[in-house]
Amino acid sequence: MKALTLFEDRPTKIFKDASWLQPLSPPPSGAPLCREDDLKFMASYLSDVFRTGQARNLFIFGKPGTGKTLCVQYLLRKIEKHAEEKGIPVLAVYVNAGKARTPYYTMLEMVKGLGLNVPSAGWQMFRLKQAFESLLKEKSIVVAVDEVDSLLQKEKEPLIYYLNRQPKTTLILVSNRIEDAAQLSKRLLSTLQPKLVSLDPYTPEKVKTILLDRVKNAFQPDAIPENLLNVVAKLTSEVGDLRLGFSILLSAGQSAERAGKTSITAEDIHSAIEAEKTTEILKALSKMRHLLEKRKKTELF
């Protein structure tokens, strides 16, 4: 009996490197595209950390897929690089409270991210706090807490309150909704006083710029016609989640490749969108009827 071969190495006519279309893949250039003004705005409030050891706290919010995490992680890397180049004692750490699940594990991941050698279990919260405070004796720390709403759902704000009360500690809180800031108590807000930063959904033009950057790195030359990329950019902008565009392009490319095509067709895009349909996409498609009607003659769909 002939052995079943599931995986074969074969040349691709569509992809160059499909990893650039994964939802959590970094931008090819390393810097978030089309967020330059937002990054400069946030940096203007964080720059005091290099002069006085503490800066304005930020509360960054926006719909999923608007680049919040990407921008924050980029800012933290820039903070660390500038501090190292100038010899300024500043550390930066990122933690996702949604993934950490509890205040304890959020604190644990935070301390580990700061380079301290602590066990993954066995320490009580007060020991983690002692480890954190030991660093503050010599350094300032910028702490970014992503999906901070996960903490607020489990406890009103003891961990955030604790961090905010520490000297030389600057907080960057990240959430999907501005309403989550309202969950912070008056006693915390009176000292936290965060600068609210809204990351609005990308316009169709900005989405196209970002997708085009991915396309150049993910696909072979001329693998997708510009008119189809325009359709994906328009739909992605209507939904407001950039990762949708990545997913549609990846699925369409895989569909074209399975069919042995040398380029993505309207049929591949249509199938990819059908596979991704959600309530938000259906709403966006409704808004796009005028665009689709105009393109009927070219048989895009």
C-alpha positions in Angstrom: 0.0 0.0 0.0 1.4 3.4 -1.0 2.1 5.7 1.9 -0.2 8.7 2.2 1.7 11.9 1.6 0.1 14.9 3.4 2.8 17.5 2.9 4.8 18.3 -0.2 7.4 20.8 -0.9 6.4 22.6 -4.1 7.1 26.0 -5.5 4.4 28.5 -5.0 3.1 30.8 -7.7 1.2 33.0 -5.3 3.1 33.5 -2.1 6.6 34.8 -1.3 6.2 34.6 2.5 2.7 34.1 3.8 3.7 34.8 7.4 3.3 38.5 6.8 -0.4 38.0 6.6 -0.7 36.4 10.0 -2.9 38.6 12.4 -0.1 39.1 15.0 2.8 39.5 12.6 4.8 42.7 13.0 4.9 45.3 10.2 7.6 44.5 7.6 9.3 47.8 8.3 9.2 47.3 12.0 7.2 50.6 12.5 3.4 50.9 12.5 2.3 52.5 9.3 -0.2 55.4 9.2 0.1 56.0 12.9 3.0 58.5 12.8 1.0 61.4 14.3 -0.5 59.2 17.0 2.9 57.9 18.0 4.4 61.4 18.1 1.4 62.5 20.2 1.9 59.7 22.7 5.7 60.1 22.8 5.2 63.8 23.6 3.5 62.8 26.9 6.0 60.1 27.7 9.2 62.1 27.1 9.3 63.5 30.6 10.3 60.0 31.8 13.8 60.8 30.5 14.0 64.2 32.3 12.2 63.7 35.6 11.9 59.9 35.9 8.1 59.9 35.5 5.7 60.9 32.7 2.0 61.4 32.1 -0.1 58.2 32.3 -1.9 57.2 29.1 -5.2 55.5 28.6 -5.2 54.3 25.0 -8.5 53.0 23.5 -9.9 52.0 20.2 -11.7 49.1 18.4 -9.9 45.8 17.9 -7.6 45.9 14.9 -6.7 49.6 15.1 -3.1 49.0 16.1 -3.2 49.7 19.8 -0.9 46.9 20.8 1.4 47.4 17.9 1.9 51.1 18.7 2.4 50.5 22.4 5.0 47.8 21.9 6.8 50.0 19.3 6.8 52.9 21.8 8.3 50.7 24.5 11.1 49.5 22.2 11.8 53.1 21.4 11.9 54.1 25.1 14.3 51.3 25.9 16.5 52.2 22.9 16.6 55.9 23.8 17.3 55.1 27.5 20.2 52.8 26.5 21.7 55.3 24.1 21.5 58.1 26.5 22.5 56.1 29.6 19.2 57.0 31.4 18.0 54.4 34.0 14.6 53.7 32.5 13.0 50.3 31.9 9.9 49.5 29.9 7.6 46.4 30.2 4.5 45.2 28.4 2.0 42.7 29.8 -1.3 41.5 28.4 -3.8 41.3 31.4 -6.2 39.4 29.2 -3.8 36.6 28.6 -2.4 36.7 32.2 -6.0 36.2 33.4 -5.6 37.3 37.0 -4.0 40.3 38.8 -1.4 37.9 40.3 -0.3 36.5 37.0 -0.3 40.0 35.5 2.1 41.1 38.2 4.2 37.9 37.7 4.5 38.5 34.0 5.3 42.1 34.6 8.2 41.3 37.0 9.5 38.6 34.7 9.4 41.0 31.8 11.6 43.4 33.8 14.3 40.8 33.8 13.9 39.6 37.4 14.5 35.9 38.1 11.3 34.9 39.9 9.6 31.4 40.0 6.5 30.9 37.9 4.6 29.8 41.0 5.0 29.9 44.8 5.6 33.5 45.5 2.8 35.5 47.1 1.8 38.9 45.7 3.7 40.8 48.3 7.0 39.2 47.3 6.3 40.1 43.6 5.7 43.7 44.8 8.9 43.7 46.7 10.8 42.6 43.6 9.2 45.3 41.6 9.9 48.0 44.2 13.6 46.9 44.4 14.0 48.0 40.8 12.5 51.4 41.5 15.3 52.2 43.8 17.6 52.8 40.9 15.4 52.9 37.8 12.2 54.4 36.4 9.7 52.0 34.9 7.1 52.4 32.1 4.4 49.8 32.5 2.0 49.0 29.6 -1.0 47.0 30.6 -2.9 45.7 27.6 -6.6 44.6 27.9 -6.7 46.4 31.2 -10.5 45.8 31.3 -9.7 42.2 32.2 -8.3 43.4 35.5 -11.1 45.8 36.1 -13.7 43.0 35.7 -11.9 40.9 38.4 -11.1 43.7 40.9 -12.0 47.3 40.9 -8.4 48.5 40.6 -6.1 47.3 43.4 -3.2 46.3 41.1 -3.6 49.5 38.9 -4.0 51.5 42.1 -0.8 50.0 43.6 1.2 50.6 40.4 0.0 54.2 40.2 1.1 54.8 43.8 4.6 53.8 43.1 7.3 56.4 42.6 9.0 56.7 39.2 6.3 54.5 37.6 4.4 55.6 34.4 1.4 53.6 33.3 0.1 53.0 29.8 -3.3 51.4 30.0 -4.8 49.9 26.9 -8.5 48.9 26.2 -11.0 48.6 23.5 -13.5 51.0 25.0 -13.3 54.4 26.5 -16.1 53.2 28.8 -13.6 51.1 30.6 -11.9 54.2 31.9 -15.2 55.0 33.7 -14.7 51.8 35.8 -11.7 53.4 37.5 -12.7 54.9 40.9 -12.6 58.5 41.7 -9.7 58.0 44.1 -7.6 56.4 41.4 -8.5 58.9 38.7 -7.6 61.8 41.0 -4.0 60.6 41.0 -3.8 58.6 37.8 -5.1 61.5 35.6 -4.5 59.7 32.4 -4.3 61.4 29.0 -7.0 59.8 26.9 -5.7 58.7 23.5 -8.1 57.4 20.9 -6.9 55.3 17.9 -9.6 55.7 15.3 -10.2 53.0 12.6 -8.0 53.4 9.5 -9.5 55.1 6.5 -9.7 53.0 3.2 -6.6 54.9 1.9 -4.6 54.0 5.0 -5.8 50.4 5.0 -4.6 50.1 1.4 -1.2 51.6 2.3 -0.8 49.0 5.1 -2.1 46.1 3.0 0.1 47.0 0.1 3.1 46.9 2.4 2.1 43.4 3.4 1.3 42.3 -0.2 4.7 43.3 -1.4 6.3 41.0 1.2 3.8 38.2 1.3 2.9 37.7 -2.4 4.8 37.1 -5.6 4.8 40.2 -7.9 1.4 40.8 -9.6 -0.2 38.1 -7.5 -3.2 40.3 -6.7 -4.7 43.0 -9.0 -5.0 46.5 -7.6 -8.8 46.7 -8.1 -9.2 43.6 -5.9 -6.9 45.1 -3.2 -9.1 48.2 -3.3 -12.2 46.1 -2.5 -10.4 44.4 0.4 -9.2 47.7 1.7 -12.7 49.3 1.5 -14.4 46.3 3.3 -11.6 46.2 6.0 -12.1 49.9 6.6 -15.8 49.6 6.9 -15.5 46.8 9.5 -12.7 48.7 11.3 -10.4 45.7 12.0 -7.2 45.7 10.0 -6.6 42.0 10.8 -9.7 41.2 8.7 -7.8 42.4 5.6 -4.9 40.2 6.4 -7.2 37.2 6.8 -9.0 37.8 3.6 -5.8 38.2 1.6 -4.3 35.1 3.2 -7.4 33.0 2.5 -7.8 34.3 -1.1 -4.1 33.5 -1.8 -4.5 30.0 -0.4 -7.6 29.5 -2.6 -5.8 30.6 -5.7 -2.8 28.5 -4.9 -4.9 25.3 -4.4 -6.5 26.0 -7.8 -3.1 26.3 -9.4 -3.6 29.9 -10.4 -0.8 32.4 -10.9 -2.8 35.3 -9.5 -5.7 35.9 -7.2 -9.1 36.4 -8.8 -12.4 38.0 -7.8 -13.7 34.5 -7.1 -10.9 33.9 -4.6 -11.7 37.2 -2.8 -15.4 36.5 -2.8 -14.8 33.0 -1.3 -12.5 34.5 1.4 -15.0 37.1 2.4 -17.8 34.5 2.5 -15.7 32.5 4.9 -15.0 35.5 7.1 -18.6 36.7 7.3 -19.6 38.1 10.7 -22.3 40.6 11.7 -19.9 43.4 11.3 -18.9 42.3 7.8 -22.5 41.9 6.8 -23.1 45.5 7.9 -20.1 46.7 6.0 -21.2 44.8 2.9 -24.5 46.5 3.0 -22.8 49.9 3.0 -20.7 48.8 0.1 -23.6 48.0 -2.3 -23.0 51.1 -4.3 -19.4 50.1 -4.9 -20.4 46.5 -5.8 -23.0 47.8 -8.2 -20.4 49.9 -10.0 -18.1 47.0 -10.3 -20.7 44.5 -11.6 -19.7 45.2 -15.2 -16.1 44.1 -14.4 -17.5 40.9 -12.6 -15.6 41.5 -9.4 -18.3 39.6 -7.6 
